Amino acid sequence: MRITLAAVGRLRAGPEADLVSEYLTRFDRSGRPLGLGPTRVAEVEDRKGGGMAAEAQLLRAAVPQGAALWVLDERGRTLDSPDFAGRLATLRDDGTRDLCLMIGGADGLDPELRAEAGFALSFGKMVWPHMLVRVMVAEQLYRAASILAGAPYHRA
């Protein structure tokens, strides 16, 4: 199952970009034998200042046709890492070819776009910087592949 990480904003060179790259490389390496990956990052930027609605339109264009859509949202459901891994495995096992994980900009995601998602995931009640959320998603993808492979990375 291919995974697209669609996010508002451009991740500039620096520690966040290095971590996203490292974790997605690890995920692609460990996930492929499990039928997970590759991962593609699609960054969108509304240069005209149209707000969340304009960002939503750009994000929709980044979603592969027929992909399952999950959004990262503070109002979403919190999962532990094994549950996240299990949800990925269930999608894969049900024949889902593409999953798009969507991260909004500084103001979050347009409510209409959130409503289109099959699942809303939260990393807790706190609000996280959208650039840091990319790192967290990338790490959780790698952790999920490790859990599904029975590798020792996840020690809960």
SERO-221674 format. One record per atom (N, C-alpha, C): residue number from 0; x, y, z; atom name. Coordinates in steps of 0.001 Angstrom, whole numbers, plus 500000, padded with zeros to 6 digits. Layout:
N
NUM X Y Z CA
...
% end
This chain:
156
0 500852 498834 500000 N
0 500000 500000 500000 CA
0 500899 501231 500000 C
1 500724 502035 498983 N
1 501496 503277 498891 CA
1 500917 504308 499855 C
2 501800 505158 500354 N
2 501368 506175 501307 CA
2 501820 507544 500826 C
3 500885 508464 500798 N
3 501184 509861 500487 CA
3 501017 510667 501757 C
4 502013 511444 502058 N
4 501951 512385 503170 CA
4 501747 513756 502530 C
5 500510 514244 502556 N
5 500170 515527 501940 CA
5 500119 516581 503034 C
6 500894 517639 502858 N
6 501014 518636 503917 CA
6 501068 520045 503359 C
7 500504 520964 504118 N
7 500577 522378 503764 CA
7 501930 522914 504218 C
8 502578 523628 503333 N
8 503852 524259 503657 CA
8 505042 523476 503147 C
9 506111 524177 502980 N
9 507361 523576 502505 CA
9 508279 523365 503697 C
10 508767 522154 503829 N
10 509702 521847 504908 CA
10 511097 522224 504437 C
11 511656 523220 505047 N
11 512988 523711 504674 CA
11 514064 522799 505249 C
12 515250 522905 504705 N
12 516375 522121 505206 CA
12 516570 522423 506689 C
13 516846 521399 507445 N
13 517045 521563 508878 CA
13 516726 520277 509597 C
14 516672 520324 510912 N
14 516494 519093 511688 CA
14 515172 518378 511422 C
15 514083 519133 511234 N
15 512805 518481 510955 CA
15 512863 517727 509635 C
16 513391 518367 508601 N
16 513508 517720 507295 CA
16 514406 516490 507372 C
17 515486 516588 508126 N
17 516393 515450 508280 CA
17 515681 514280 508957 C
18 514903 514569 509991 N
18 514189 513504 510685 CA
18 513113 512878 509813 C
19 512349 513689 509096 N
19 511325 513144 508197 CA
19 511981 512232 507174 C
20 513039 512690 506567 N
20 513747 511888 505573 CA
20 514257 510575 506169 C
21 514862 510648 507330 N
21 515403 509448 507993 CA
21 514307 508438 508302 C
22 513215 508889 508914 N
22 512156 507955 509282 CA
22 511419 507400 508065 C
23 511210 508213 507030 N
23 510544 507689 505839 CA
23 511436 506713 505086 C
24 512742 506946 505093 N
24 513672 505987 504485 CA
24 513615 504663 505239 C
25 513634 504731 506564 N
25 513522 503516 507378 CA
25 512203 502806 507124 C
26 511112 503591 507048 N
26 509797 502994 506792 CA
26 509773 502309 505435 C
27 510264 502988 504410 N
27 510251 502383 503074 CA
27 511058 501086 503053 C
28 512174 501089 503743 N
28 513033 499898 503777 CA
28 512360 498743 504523 C
29 511786 499036 505679 N
29 511197 497969 506486 CA
29 509752 497655 506089 C
30 509067 498621 505493 N
30 507668 498412 505137 CA
30 507444 497655 503846 C
31 508328 497779 502889 N
31 508095 497133 501589 CA
31 507894 495626 501686 C
32 508715 494908 502474 N
32 508456 493468 502587 CA
32 507090 493148 503204 C
33 506502 494126 503868 N
33 505191 493964 504510 CA
33 504056 494472 503627 C
34 504381 494942 502444 N
34 503362 495502 501558 CA
34 502995 496934 501896 C
35 503898 497629 502580 N
35 503670 499028 502949 CA
35 504735 499899 502298 C
36 504302 500941 501617 N
36 505247 501839 500967 CA
36 505235 501608 499476 C
37 505903 502441 498747 N
37 506742 503543 499195 CA
37 505906 504728 499677 C
38 506597 505678 500253 N
38 505975 506894 500749 CA
38 506376 508069 499876 C
39 505400 508899 499587 N
39 505630 510116 498804 CA
39 505164 511293 499640 C
40 505950 512350 499648 N
40 505565 513576 500344 CA
40 505087 514580 499297 C
41 503886 515095 499487 N
41 503328 516110 498596 CA
41 503126 517379 499419 C
42 503914 518387 499132 N
42 503799 519661 499829 CA
42 503020 520637 498968 C
43 502079 521332 499591 N
43 501292 522337 498873 CA
43 501414 523659 499602 C
44 501296 524729 498850 N
44 501420 526065 499432 CA
44 500459 527006 498723 C
45 499609 527652 499504 N
45 498675 528632 498954 CA
45 499362 529983 498935 C
46 499866 530361 497794 N
46 500600 531623 497671 CA
46 499681 532836 497499 C
47 498383 532581 497312 N
47 497453 533686 497080 CA
47 496712 534098 498351 C
48 496976 533416 499451 N
48 496341 533801 500718 CA
48 494868 533486 500794 C
49 494448 532376 500215 N
49 493035 532009 500205 CA
49 492557 531287 501445 C
50 493435 531070 502405 N
50 493044 530441 503662 CA
50 492848 528947 503559 C
51 492136 528422 504540 N
51 491944 526969 504632 CA
51 491230 526388 503416 C
52 490281 527120 502851 N
52 489557 526608 501693 CA
52 490490 526429 500498 C
53 491377 527379 500282 N
53 492344 527271 499185 CA
53 493341 526148 499453 C
54 493777 526027 500707 N
54 494686 524928 501062 CA
54 494010 523582 500839 C
55 492715 523501 501179 N
55 491974 522252 500996 CA
55 491931 521851 499529 C
56 491729 522815 498658 N
56 491693 522523 497223 CA
56 493040 521979 496747 C
57 494125 522576 497210 N
57 495458 522103 496840 CA
57 495737 520720 497420 C
58 495308 520500 498658 N
58 495508 519185 499273 CA
58 494715 518104 498549 C
59 493476 518404 498175 N
59 492667 517416 497438 CA
59 493359 516984 496154 C
60 494006 517925 495493 N
60 494703 517609 494239 CA
60 495899 516684 494463 C
61 496415 516628 495687 N
61 497570 515781 495997 CA
61 497168 514352 496357 C
62 495883 514108 496556 N
62 495421 512781 496963 CA
62 495340 511866 495744 C
63 496006 510719 495790 N
63 495889 509776 494669 CA
63 494440 509320 494503 C
64 494047 509100 493265 N
64 492678 508685 492983 CA
64 492372 507379 493716 C
65 491252 507353 494417 N
65 490803 506161 495122 CA
65 491486 505916 496458 C
66 492331 506834 496886 N
66 493065 506643 498148 CA
66 492147 506771 499358 C
67 492454 505990 500379 N
67 491838 506209 501677 CA
67 492430 507504 502227 C
68 491622 508287 502911 N
68 492081 509577 503419 CA
68 491986 509607 504932 C
69 493132 509860 505557 N
69 493206 510094 506995 CA
69 493718 511500 507191 C
70 493130 512208 508131 N
70 493603 513550 508448 CA
70 494186 513559 509859 C
71 495174 514429 510040 N
71 495733 514667 511363 CA
71 495008 515872 511910 C
72 494345 515686 513053 N
72 493515 516754 513587 CA
72 493395 516596 515097 C
73 493495 517687 515809 N
73 493436 517644 517271 CA
73 492114 517083 517777 C
74 491059 517122 516966 N
74 489760 516590 517363 CA
74 489613 515119 517020 C
75 490637 514545 516414 N
75 490588 513155 515998 CA
75 490732 512182 517151 C
76 490877 510939 516789 N
76 490999 509862 517763 CA
76 492464 509611 518090 C
77 492761 509435 519355 N
77 494126 509085 519746 CA
77 494254 507564 519742 C
78 495373 507101 519232 N
78 495662 505669 519175 CA
78 497015 505426 519808 C
79 497214 504220 520320 N
79 498572 503871 520678 CA
79 499236 503305 519422 C
80 500529 503124 519480 N
80 501276 502719 518282 CA
80 500841 501360 517736 C
81 500593 500348 518572 N
81 500106 499077 518016 CA
81 498752 499213 517318 C
82 497857 500062 517843 N
82 496572 500274 517170 CA
82 496762 500963 515817 C
83 497671 501939 515768 N
83 497979 502606 514502 CA
83 498512 501582 513496 C
84 499438 500744 513936 N
84 499987 499701 513062 CA
84 498879 498760 512585 C
85 497992 498409 513492 N
85 496894 497521 513129 CA
85 495959 498131 512100 C
86 495691 499417 512226 N
86 494829 500084 511241 CA
86 495491 500106 509856 C
87 496802 500352 509841 N
87 497516 500303 508555 CA
87 497430 498906 507956 C
88 497666 497889 508777 N
88 497613 496509 508299 CA
88 496224 496143 507789 C
89 495190 496605 508481 N
89 493821 496316 508046 CA
89 493529 496938 506682 C
90 493926 498197 506494 N
90 493739 498828 505183 CA
90 494458 498028 504101 C
91 495723 497701 504371 N
91 496523 496929 503414 CA
91 495845 495601 503110 C
92 495440 494887 504153 N
92 494848 493560 503982 CA
92 493490 493607 503292 C
93 492797 494736 503411 N
93 491510 494907 502727 CA
93 491681 495308 501264 C
94 492941 495436 500820 N
94 493206 495733 499417 CA
94 493324 497207 499083 C
95 493442 498058 500066 N
95 493612 499489 499808 CA
95 494974 499696 499158 C
96 494981 500313 497998 N
96 496243 500519 497266 CA
96 496972 501777 497708 C
97 496214 502789 498129 N
97 496809 504071 498501 CA
97 496160 504604 499761 C
98 496996 505172 500606 N
98 496540 505885 501788 CA
98 497167 507265 501741 C
99 496364 508285 501999 N
99 496876 509647 502083 CA
99 496674 510138 503503 C
100 497780 510519 504129 N
100 497763 511135 505450 CA
100 497911 512635 505230 C
101 496953 513395 505734 N
101 496910 514822 505414 CA
101 497147 515688 506654 C
102 498048 516665 506497 N
102 498388 517593 507565 CA
102 498070 519005 507082 C
103 497280 519717 507840 N
103 496914 521077 507475 CA
103 497999 522078 507819 C
104 497702 523306 507549 N
104 498629 524401 507826 CA
104 498464 524929 509240 C
105 498940 526118 509453 N
105 498934 526728 510783 CA
105 497521 526861 511362 C
106 496523 527013 510508 N
106 495142 527144 510974 CA
106 494381 525835 510962 C
107 495057 524729 510634 N
107 494401 523426 510584 CA
107 493832 523134 509215 C
108 492912 522189 509173 N
108 492280 521763 507931 CA
108 490884 522347 507799 C
109 490504 522617 506574 N
109 489164 523095 506275 CA
109 488145 522073 506797 C
110 487090 522512 507489 N
110 486100 521572 508039 CA
110 485492 520640 506996 C
111 485262 521128 505781 N
111 484699 520267 504735 CA
111 485677 519159 504361 C
112 486952 519485 504306 N
112 487964 518483 503992 CA
112 488061 517460 505122 C
113 488020 517926 506354 N
113 488035 517001 507502 CA
113 486873 516026 507412 C
114 485716 516520 507002 N
114 484520 515685 506921 CA
114 484639 514613 505842 C
115 485483 514833 504850 N
115 485670 513859 503765 CA
115 486548 512676 504178 C
116 487275 512827 505270 N
116 488239 511808 505674 CA
116 487547 510582 506256 C
117 488138 509431 505994 N
117 487652 508192 506579 CA
117 488063 508037 508029 C
118 489099 508766 508421 N
118 489597 508663 509792 CA
118 490329 509943 510143 C
119 490145 510402 511369 N
119 490871 511564 511884 CA
119 491721 511091 513054 C
120 493008 511314 512953 N
120 493982 510888 513953 CA
120 494484 512098 514719 C
121 494581 511949 516029 N
121 495102 513011 516872 CA
121 496332 512509 517609 C
122 497314 513377 517769 N
122 498475 513074 518594 CA
122 498299 513676 519981 C
123 497065 513763 520422 N
123 496767 514259 521754 CA
123 495993 515558 521702 C
124 495616 516021 522876 N
124 494800 517227 522963 CA
124 495584 518500 522711 C
125 496902 518415 522818 N
125 497715 519591 522544 CA
125 497776 519844 521042 C
126 497968 521077 520685 N
126 498174 521437 519280 CA
126 499671 521409 519014 C
127 500058 520750 517925 N
127 501468 520621 517556 CA
127 501753 521467 516327 C
128 502951 522012 516212 N
128 503320 522724 514981 CA
128 503219 521767 513795 C
129 502618 522237 512711 N
129 502386 521336 511582 CA
129 503676 520762 511003 C
130 504777 521473 511119 N
130 506049 520932 510629 CA
130 506547 519804 511537 C
131 506295 519910 512824 N
131 506693 518854 513745 CA
131 505801 517625 513590 C
132 504542 517830 513250 N
132 503632 516707 513039 CA
132 504154 515804 511920 C
133 504791 516373 510915 N
133 505365 515540 509848 CA
133 506378 514558 510403 C
134 507225 515044 511315 N
134 508222 514175 511939 CA
134 507512 513074 512716 C
135 506498 513442 513461 N
135 505775 512473 514287 CA
135 505080 511415 513428 C
136 504484 511814 512323 N
136 503832 510859 511427 CA
136 504876 509927 510820 C
137 505980 510485 510346 N
137 507030 509662 509734 CA
137 507563 508635 510736 C
138 507791 509079 511980 N
138 508290 508148 512991 CA
138 507257 507068 513283 C
139 505987 507425 513363 N
139 504957 506428 513648 CA
139 504778 505438 512501 C
140 504988 505882 511271 N
140 504958 504940 510146 CA
140 506082 503914 510295 C
141 507279 504388 510598 N
141 508394 503472 510799 CA
141 508128 502551 511992 C
142 507613 503096 513078 N
142 507303 502289 514258 CA
142 506248 501237 513914 C
143 505245 501611 513126 N
143 504199 500666 512726 CA
143 504793 499501 511928 C
144 505668 499809 510984 N
144 506304 498740 510208 CA
144 507128 497847 511117 C
145 507803 498442 512085 N
145 508600 497652 513039 CA
145 507701 496736 513868 C
146 506571 497257 514310 N
146 505626 496451 515083 CA
146 505115 495293 514240 C
147 504703 495580 513017 N
147 504146 494539 512152 CA
147 505179 493486 511773 C
148 506445 493884 511724 N
148 507520 492948 511385 CA
148 508041 492199 512610 C
149 507603 492600 513798 N
149 508106 491985 515015 CA
149 509516 492411 515369 C
150 509940 493547 514840 N
150 511280 494068 515116 CA
150 511309 494704 516513 C
151 512490 494828 517108 N
151 512570 495306 518496 CA
151 512479 496824 518688 C
152 512290 497606 517645 N
152 512263 499061 517791 CA
152 511212 499503 518804 C
153 510002 498927 518723 N
153 508915 499321 519633 CA
153 508987 498455 520889 C
154 509189 499099 522014 N
154 509375 498370 523270 CA
154 508298 498731 524297 C
155 507063 498597 523951 N
155 506002 498944 524912 CA
155 505517 497725 525665 C
% end
